[in-house]
Amino acid sequence: MPEADTSKKQKQYHEDVPMETPGFFLKGAGNLDWGMKNRLARIFNPDTGRTVMLAIDHGYFQGPTTGLERIDLNIVPLMPHADAIMLTRGILRTTVPPSLTKPIVMRCSGGPSILKELSNEQLSVDIEDAIRMNVAAITLQVFIGGEHETRSIHNMTKLVDMGLRYGIPTMAVTAVGKDMVRDAKYFRLACRICAELGVQFVKTYYVPEDFETITASCPVPIVMAGGKKLAEFDALTMAYHAIQGGASGVDMGRNIFQSDAPEAMMKAVSSVVHQNTTPKEAYEIFETLKNQK
């Protein structure tokens, strides 16, 4: 049985040395096919190498989440202000106007609801259906340390293989269950496993201590998960520190659509991600746009 990493030698993450990727602007993507690079360039702004994704896929396991009761009324007007939209195929087909040209990151895992063990997921979308809907990326939850860890990893590798077959990138989402510790050590493990097994980018949570070691030790881009609803200034601060710590963008849901001024919040977050705006400046943008509305 392989031994755990118990070396006494201090690890070297070289957080101050960016990883070079000849041939493309995104970390770890230099050797990908043209189609996959093109899809990634739709999700990540080539000028900044970053993205602001709007996550609205919460209903796949918890039903009509607050703020997502009427996606046609509350969310569709926000979509033009995002760089990419993360959702399910059901919402895409029923609710999103086909005239929308924003790239789609499609949720492809599911099964249990919040009433059951969430790690017991399976793949829920056929790759041909993803192709029919012209998605830019496919995504699923990975439960490192969860009860059904191996199943979720096998789901991921199957999705990666299908994506590679057709030039569609895969994003892994590192899920955190009730008994998992949210610290840099856990997320370094989870993100690195996902990258080692072939995903093209990872969505994970921000932690205040040593977040830069997570991004430095992951050879593909990391997008910060928004997580639970925070006060607007706190959410902007979290996004700022994640970007400064090496994240290649954010994938926010509740911190945008549960805000008192979702459009203003979206634009303030975008300024943090693409313009390195400080939390104070971004909050001023939010307040100004909120009052104008």
ABEGO torsion letter per residue (X at the ends): XBBBBABABBBBAGAABBBBBBGBABBGAAABBAAAAAAAAAABBAAAGBBBBBBAAAAAAAEBBBGAABAAAAAAAAAAABABBBBBAAAAAAABBAABABBBBBBABEGBBAABBAAABBBABBAAAAAAAGBABBBBBBBBGBAAAAAAAAAAAAAAAAAAAAGBBBBBBBBBBAABBBBAAAAAAAAAAAAAAGBABBBBBBBABGAAAAAAABABBBBBBAEBBBBAAAAAAAAAAAAAAGBAEBBBBAAAAABABAAAAAAAAAAAAAAGBBAAAAAAAAAAAAAAX
